[in-house]
Amino acid sequence: MTYIENIFLCLAIPMILSLFFTKGRARNFTLFATVGMGICLLSAYVNSFFMEQYGVDGIIAAIEITPVCEEVMKLLPLLFYFLIFEPEPKELPSVAIAIAVGFATFENVCYLTENGASNFSFLLIRGISAGALHILCGVLSGFGISCVFRRRWLAITGTAGILGACTGFHGIYNLLITADGGWKTVGYLFPSVLILFLFVAKSILPRLKISFE
């Protein structure tokens, strides 16, 4: 049995203590990374609740339940921060990425604790792919929310669209990695390829005088 609450405390306490001695962007990143780890912990309980409620196994839950629960829960603190504290829209991408990094880190640590760390190559591939997936969704959420909330008439439908896109990417990833053969390889490569595409787009868009800031 994996006591994820204990793992969370071991990881979160040093990060929380560091908040008293840091300032600016470093402090914000640490804070929201810790929030991301907390969201990962809570999502485990929410996923388990719906798995029991609908009586499905782990594979069905990973494809149909987990993407929705996790993406909704990652989006909530971002929306709370934006609506309550009213930061500049350009600050949202870094906040969303910090939440995604914390979420992915805690998820990988729990996976290591439960399954061991003997197979280095598999863990490296899984760590990169799962991390890329959550960062991909963080990038989409951060830039998407910062864009749609500049047009109030687009806020509700735009947020729903962003959530749908992130849930779709997450669901496709989980569907592919639970398959056999070449589809599993495609699943592991899928987030990294999209991250690379976003990085190239980020470099090209300023030259076309297109910016989200």
N, C-alpha and C positions, 0 to 999 in steps of 0.2 A: 504493500500500500504506500502510495506517495502522498506525503503530507505537504501539499502545495502551499498551505498557509505558512508553514515554517520556512519553506524556501523563499517565499515572498518577504518575510521579515528579515532574513539574512541578507537579501539583496537590497531591500528598500531602506533599512536603517542607516547604512553608511551614506546613501545618497541623500536621505533627509537631513542627516547631520551636516552634510557639506553645504546645504542651503544657507546655513548661518554664517558661512565664511566666503561665499561667492556673491557676485553681483552681475547684473546685466544679462546678456544673452546666455552665458554659461549657466547662470542660476535658472533661467527660464527653461533651458533645455533639460537640465537635470530634473527640475520639478515635473515637467510634462512627460519625461521618460518614466519617472516613478508613477505618475498617473496611468501611463500606458501599461505598466506591470500590474497595477491594481485592477485595471479594466480586464486584463487577461485572466486574473484570478476570478473576478466576478463572472466573466463569460463562461468559465468552466462550470460554475453552479447553474447558470441559466441554461447552458446546453444540456446538462444532466437532467434538469427539470423537464425540458421539452422532450428529451429522449424517453424518459419514463412516462410522460403524459401521452405521447403518441405510440409508445411501445415499439420503437424502431431499433435496429442494431447500429453499431458504430459506423459502418460504411454509409448507410442511408442518412444517418445524422450528419456525417461529414459533408455530404453533398447537398442536402436539403435544409438542414437546420443551422449548422455551424456558420456558414457564410452570412446568413441573415443576422443571427444574434451578434456575432463578432463585429460586423461592420456597423450595425446600429449602435452598439455600445462604444465603439471607437469614435463615432461621429458625435455622440452626445456631449462629451467634455469639450470638443472643439466648438460646437454651437453655444454651449454654456459660456465659454470664455469670450466668444465674439459678442454675444447678445448682452451679457452682464457687464463686462469690462470695456467693451467697445474699443478694441485696439485698432491700429491701422490695418487695412486689408492685406498689405504686403507682409505683415507679421504672421499671418495664418499658416502659410506653407511650412515654415520652420516648426511651428507648434504641432501641426498634424504629423510631420515627419518624426518629431520627438516622441509623440504618443505611439506611433507605429514602431519605432526602434525599441521602446520599452516593452511593448506587447510582444514583439518577435523575440527579444532577448529572454523574457520570462518563459515564453513557450518553448524555446530551445533548451533552456536549463531544465525545465520539467521533463522534456523528452529524454534528455541525457540521464536524468536521475532515474527515470522509469525503465529505460531500455539499455543503459550502459553506454560506455564510450569506447568500446573495443574496435568497432569498424570505423576507422578514421575516414576513409574515402566516402562511404555512404553518408556519414554525419556531415562532412564538408559539403557534399552536394545538397543534402536536405537543408542544412543551415543557410546556404546561399539562396536556394530557391524559396524557402519559407520567408527568409528575411527580405528578399527582393519582392515577394508578393505583398507583404505588409507595407513596405516602403512605397511600392507602386500605388497601393490604395491610399496611403497617406498623402502622396503627391497629388493624386487626383482630388482627394477631399480638400486639401489645403488650397490649391489653386482654384478648384471649382467653387468652393464657398466664397473665397475672396472675390471671385468674378461675379457670381450670380447675385450677391447681396449688394452690389453697386447699383443694381436695377431692382427696386423693391417689388415690382410686379412679377419678377422672375424668381423671387426668393423661395417660395414654397415649392413650385414645380421644379425649379432648378435643383434644390436640395434633394427632392425625391429622385430626380434623374441621376445625380451624383451617387446617391446611396445605391440606386439600382445598378449603376455601372460597376461600383466597387463590389457589390454582392455578386454580380455576374462573373467578374474576373475571379473572385475567390471561389465561387462554385465550380467554374471551369477547371481551375487548378486542382481542387480536391477531387473532381471527377476523373481527371487524367491520371493523377498519381495513385488512385485506387484501381486503375486498370492494369492490364498485363502487357508485356512486350514493349513495343516501340512507343505506345501511347504514354506509358509511364515516363519514358525519357523525354518525350515532348512536354509533358507536364512539368518536369523539373526545369526544362529550358524556357518554358513559356514566360514566367515573370521576368527572368533576366533579360530576355530579348526585348520585352516591352520597356524595361528600365533603360536599356541601351538606346532604344528609339526615343524615349523621352529626353535623355541626355543630349542626343543629337538635335532634337527639336529645340531644346533650351538654348543651344548654341546658335541655331539658325534664326530663330524668331526675332531676336534683337536686330539682326541685319536687315530683316524685312520690316523693321519699325513696328513690331508687334510685341507688346509687353503686358504682363498681368499685374504689374506693380503700380 
